[in-house]
Amino acid sequence: MLTESEPFSCPWCGEPNWVELEPDDAGQTVLQDCAVCCRPIEIDLPGPDSADRTLHVRAEGD
């Protein structure tokens, strides 16, 4: 299965991070810890038919 990496900034510390996008994850929300500050991040992945390919990132719990 092919994956692609998408960059984003941590909403807690602002440091750059990457999320691996898998086709089966499209349209879902994933949780990932920041690689720098280790705080939890919620990432809304774009849907398979979405014209907007932007990741929506927020601090987990906001």
Stockholm file with secondary structure:
# STOCKHOLM 1.0

chainA/1-62         MLTESEPFSCPWCGEPNWVELEPDDAGQTVLQDCAVCCRPIEIDLPGPDSADRTLHVRAEGD
#=GR chainA/1-62 SS CCCEEEEEECTTTCCEEEEEECGGGTTCEEEEECTTTCCEEEEECCCTTCSCCCCEEEETTC
#=GC SS_cons        CCCEEEEEECTTTCCEEEEEECGGGTTCEEEEECTTTCCEEEEECCCTTCSCCCCEEEETTC
//
